[in-house]
Amino acid sequence: MQTSLPALTVVAALASGLLACPSLSEIGVGRGDAGADSQPDHANDVVPRDTSVPEALAESQGCTADPASDPKNCGRCKHDCKGGACKGGVCQPYAIVTGISRPQGVAVRFNVVYFTDLIFSVDKCVPDDCAGTLTQIASSQGIPVGITTDFTSVYWANAGFPDDAGGYAGSIATCGLAGCPGKPTVFAPAEERPVDIAVDTAAVYWTDDVGGLVRSCAIGTCNNMMPVTVATDPTALSGLAIDATSVYWAESKLGNIIKCPLS
């Protein structure tokens, strides 16, 4: 059988084409050069899932105490009542010190509590360990009542003992926050039963209960100058407070709160 020339030409062309085609391994089909470098670029962009526990959840999971009654975890984990009881998830009041004769006025400055004892002393302590840090900063005082502090000093009102003239030998005294190395400085030595006291950057203010007076004295010069009468109020006076512009006091028997400009 004789084959025609055109048919031979087609067969030759097909054979030539097959010889020119690359192998499957050369085009990456099948195993080829598969390996770490042949992975898609986005495979390295996958972010690992965060399996950590949020801090607040971890704390609650680690807290096995009863927040309604545990004083170390009152209301929530690690909320310490610091000596007080926990009731219904709320820290309760408690005595930081006991056995004081007759405590009266209280003030706080720089995490130190200052208080007066009617039985003639002024004391201080650190509230978290008051019994262990209790210190007397002034003794032999004349019935100390109201007390206050500023950034450097503590001030208190000595109501005083009755004198032969029918009045009271009251006074206003002060010493440094650390205590009185000697005797306290007496600002005003002849007051009529001063009760409460307040201080700003310029002056000390107080109420004279028996005298019916609101008085003041400039800090730094008070022991060399007479106190100034800010107001006359012929009734029993008790509590006193000041702000930037005014002084306020209580008329204890009349049931009134009075305001007066400092100027």
C-alpha positions as CSV (number, residue, x, y, z in Angstrom):
1,M,0.0,0.0,0.0
2,Q,1.4,3.4,-0.9
3,T,1.1,6.4,1.4
4,S,0.6,9.8,-0.1
5,L,3.1,12.7,0.5
6,P,0.6,15.0,2.3
7,A,-0.2,12.3,4.9
8,L,3.5,11.8,5.7
9,T,3.9,15.6,6.1
10,V,1.1,15.7,8.8
11,V,2.5,12.8,10.8
12,A,6.0,14.4,10.8
13,A,4.6,17.7,12.1
14,L,2.7,16.0,14.9
15,A,5.8,14.0,16.0
16,S,7.9,17.2,16.0
17,G,5.3,18.9,18.3
18,L,5.3,16.1,20.8
19,L,9.1,16.2,21.0
20,A,8.9,19.9,21.8
21,C,6.4,19.7,24.7
22,P,7.9,19.9,28.3
23,S,7.3,17.0,30.7
24,L,4.7,17.2,33.5
25,S,7.4,17.5,36.1
26,E,8.8,20.5,34.3
27,I,5.5,22.4,34.5
28,G,4.9,21.5,38.1
29,V,2.2,18.9,37.7
30,G,2.3,15.9,40.0
31,R,5.2,15.7,42.5
32,G,7.7,17.6,40.4
33,D,9.8,19.9,42.7
34,A,7.1,20.1,45.4
35,G,8.5,21.2,48.8
36,A,8.5,24.1,51.3
37,D,9.4,26.6,48.7
38,S,6.6,25.6,46.4
39,Q,3.8,26.6,48.8
40,P,1.6,29.6,48.0
41,D,2.8,32.9,49.5
42,H,-0.4,33.4,51.5
43,A,0.3,30.3,53.5
44,N,2.7,32.2,55.7
45,D,0.1,34.9,56.3
46,V,-2.1,32.8,58.5
47,V,-2.4,34.2,62.1
48,P,-2.4,31.6,64.9
49,R,-5.6,31.5,67.0
50,D,-5.3,33.3,70.3
51,T,-5.9,30.7,73.0
52,S,-4.9,32.9,76.0
53,V,-7.5,33.8,78.6
54,P,-8.5,37.5,79.1
55,E,-7.0,38.9,82.3
56,A,-10.3,39.7,84.0
57,L,-11.7,36.2,83.1
58,A,-8.5,34.6,84.4
59,E,-8.8,36.5,87.6
60,S,-12.4,35.4,88.1
61,Q,-11.6,31.8,87.3
62,G,-8.7,31.9,89.8
63,C,-10.8,33.5,92.6
64,T,-12.7,30.8,94.5
65,A,-13.7,33.1,97.5
66,D,-17.2,34.2,98.2
67,P,-17.3,37.9,97.2
68,A,-20.3,38.5,99.5
69,S,-18.4,37.8,102.7
70,D,-14.6,37.3,102.0
71,P,-12.8,40.5,103.4
72,K,-9.9,39.8,101.0
73,N,-12.1,39.6,98.0
74,C,-15.1,41.7,98.9
75,G,-17.5,42.4,96.0
76,R,-14.8,41.3,93.5
77,C,-11.5,39.4,93.5
78,K,-8.6,41.1,95.3
79,H,-10.7,43.9,96.8
80,D,-9.3,43.9,100.3
81,C,-11.2,45.5,103.2
82,K,-7.9,46.0,105.0
83,G,-9.1,44.9,108.4
84,G,-12.9,45.4,108.1
85,A,-15.5,42.8,107.6
86,C,-17.2,42.1,104.3
87,K,-21.0,42.0,104.3
88,G,-23.1,41.7,101.2
89,G,-20.1,42.4,99.0
90,V,-19.5,45.8,100.8
91,C,-16.6,46.5,103.2
92,Q,-17.8,47.5,106.6
93,P,-16.5,50.3,109.0
94,Y,-14.1,49.2,111.6
95,A,-12.0,50.6,114.5
96,I,-8.4,51.3,113.5
97,V,-7.6,51.8,117.2
98,T,-9.4,51.3,120.5
99,G,-9.0,52.4,124.1
100,I,-8.6,56.1,123.4
101,S,-9.9,58.0,126.4
102,R,-12.3,60.5,124.7
103,P,-11.4,61.0,121.0
104,Q,-12.9,64.1,119.5
105,G,-11.6,65.8,116.3
106,V,-10.1,63.9,113.3
107,A,-8.1,65.0,110.3
108,V,-6.1,63.1,107.7
109,R,-3.0,64.2,105.7
110,F,-0.5,62.1,103.7
111,N,-2.0,58.8,104.9
112,V,-1.6,59.8,108.5
113,V,-4.6,60.2,110.8
114,Y,-4.4,63.0,113.4
115,F,-6.9,63.2,116.3
116,T,-7.6,65.0,119.5
117,D,-8.3,63.3,122.9
118,L,-10.3,65.4,125.3
119,I,-8.1,64.0,128.0
120,F,-5.4,66.4,127.1
121,S,-3.5,65.1,124.1
122,V,-3.1,65.2,120.3
123,D,-2.2,61.9,118.6
124,K,-1.4,60.5,115.2
125,C,-1.1,57.1,113.5
126,V,-1.0,55.3,110.1
127,P,-4.5,54.0,109.5
128,D,-3.5,50.5,108.3
129,D,-1.5,49.9,111.5
130,C,-2.8,52.5,114.0
131,A,-2.2,50.5,117.1
132,G,1.4,49.9,116.1
133,T,2.2,53.4,114.9
134,L,0.2,55.4,117.5
135,T,2.2,58.4,118.6
136,Q,1.4,61.3,120.9
137,I,2.5,64.6,119.3
138,A,1.3,66.9,122.0
139,S,0.4,66.4,125.7
140,S,-1.0,68.5,128.6
141,Q,-3.4,70.3,126.3
142,G,-6.5,72.1,127.6
143,I,-9.3,69.9,126.3
144,P,-8.4,69.7,122.6
145,V,-11.4,69.4,120.3
146,G,-11.4,70.5,116.6
147,I,-8.3,69.7,114.5
148,T,-7.1,70.3,111.0
149,T,-4.0,70.2,108.9
150,D,-2.2,71.8,105.9
151,F,0.8,70.6,104.0
152,T,3.2,71.3,106.8
153,S,1.4,71.6,110.1
154,V,-1.4,70.4,112.3
155,Y,-3.6,72.9,114.1
156,W,-6.1,72.3,116.9
157,A,-8.5,74.2,119.2
158,N,-8.2,73.8,123.0
159,A,-11.6,74.5,124.5
160,G,-9.9,75.3,127.8
161,F,-10.9,74.9,131.4
162,P,-13.2,77.4,133.2
163,D,-11.3,80.3,134.7
164,D,-12.0,82.4,137.8
165,A,-13.6,85.1,135.7
166,G,-16.4,82.7,134.5
167,G,-14.9,82.2,131.1
168,Y,-12.7,79.6,129.5
169,A,-8.9,79.7,129.1
170,G,-9.0,78.4,125.5
171,S,-6.3,78.6,122.9
172,I,-5.3,77.7,119.3
173,A,-2.1,75.6,119.0
174,T,0.0,74.2,116.2
175,C,3.1,72.1,115.5
176,G,4.6,70.3,112.5
177,L,3.0,67.2,111.0
178,A,5.8,65.0,112.4
179,G,5.1,66.3,115.9
180,C,6.3,68.9,118.4
181,P,9.9,68.6,119.4
182,G,9.3,70.8,122.3
183,K,6.0,72.5,123.2
184,P,3.3,73.4,120.6
185,T,3.2,76.9,119.3
186,V,0.2,78.8,120.7
187,F,-1.4,81.1,118.2
188,A,-4.1,82.6,120.3
189,P,-3.8,82.1,124.1
190,A,-7.0,83.8,125.3
191,E,-10.0,82.3,123.4
192,E,-13.5,81.6,124.9
193,R,-13.9,77.9,124.3
194,P,-13.0,77.5,120.7
195,V,-14.6,74.5,119.2
196,D,-13.9,73.9,115.5
197,I,-11.0,75.0,113.3
198,A,-10.2,75.3,109.6
199,V,-7.1,76.5,107.6
200,D,-6.3,77.8,104.1
201,T,-3.0,78.9,102.7
202,A,-3.1,82.3,104.4
203,A,-4.9,81.9,107.8
204,V,-6.4,79.8,110.5
205,Y,-10.1,80.2,111.3
206,W,-12.1,79.0,114.3
207,T,-15.3,79.4,116.3
208,D,-15.5,80.6,119.9
209,D,-18.5,78.9,121.3
210,V,-19.0,80.9,124.5
211,G,-17.8,84.2,123.0
212,G,-20.1,83.9,120.0
213,L,-17.2,84.8,117.7
214,V,-15.7,83.6,114.4
215,R,-12.0,84.4,114.6
216,S,-8.9,84.2,112.4
217,C,-5.2,84.7,112.4
218,A,-2.6,84.9,109.7
219,I,-0.3,81.9,109.4
220,G,3.3,82.8,110.3
221,T,2.5,86.0,112.2
222,C,-0.4,84.9,114.4
223,N,1.8,84.4,117.5
224,N,3.0,88.0,117.2
225,M,-0.4,89.6,116.4
226,M,-3.8,89.6,117.9
227,P,-6.5,87.4,116.2
228,V,-9.1,89.2,114.1
229,T,-12.8,88.8,114.7
230,V,-14.4,87.8,111.3
231,A,-18.0,87.8,112.6
232,T,-20.0,88.2,115.9
233,D,-22.8,85.7,116.4
234,P,-24.2,85.7,119.9
235,T,-25.3,82.1,120.0
236,A,-23.7,78.7,120.5
237,L,-21.3,78.0,117.6
238,S,-19.9,74.7,116.6
239,G,-18.7,73.4,113.2
240,L,-16.7,75.6,110.8
241,A,-15.5,75.3,107.2
242,I,-14.0,77.6,104.5
243,D,-13.7,77.7,100.8
244,A,-11.9,80.2,98.5
245,T,-14.3,83.1,99.2
246,S,-16.3,82.4,102.3
247,V,-16.4,81.0,105.8
248,Y,-19.3,78.8,107.0
249,W,-20.3,77.9,110.6
250,A,-23.1,76.1,112.4
251,E,-25.4,77.7,115.0
252,S,-26.0,74.4,116.9
253,K,-28.9,75.5,119.1
254,L,-30.7,77.5,116.4
255,G,-30.3,74.9,113.7
256,N,-28.7,77.3,111.2
257,I,-25.8,77.2,108.8
258,I,-24.3,80.7,108.3
259,K,-22.1,82.0,105.4
260,C,-19.9,85.0,105.5
261,P,-17.4,86.4,102.9
262,L,-13.8,86.1,104.0
263,S,-13.2,89.7,102.9
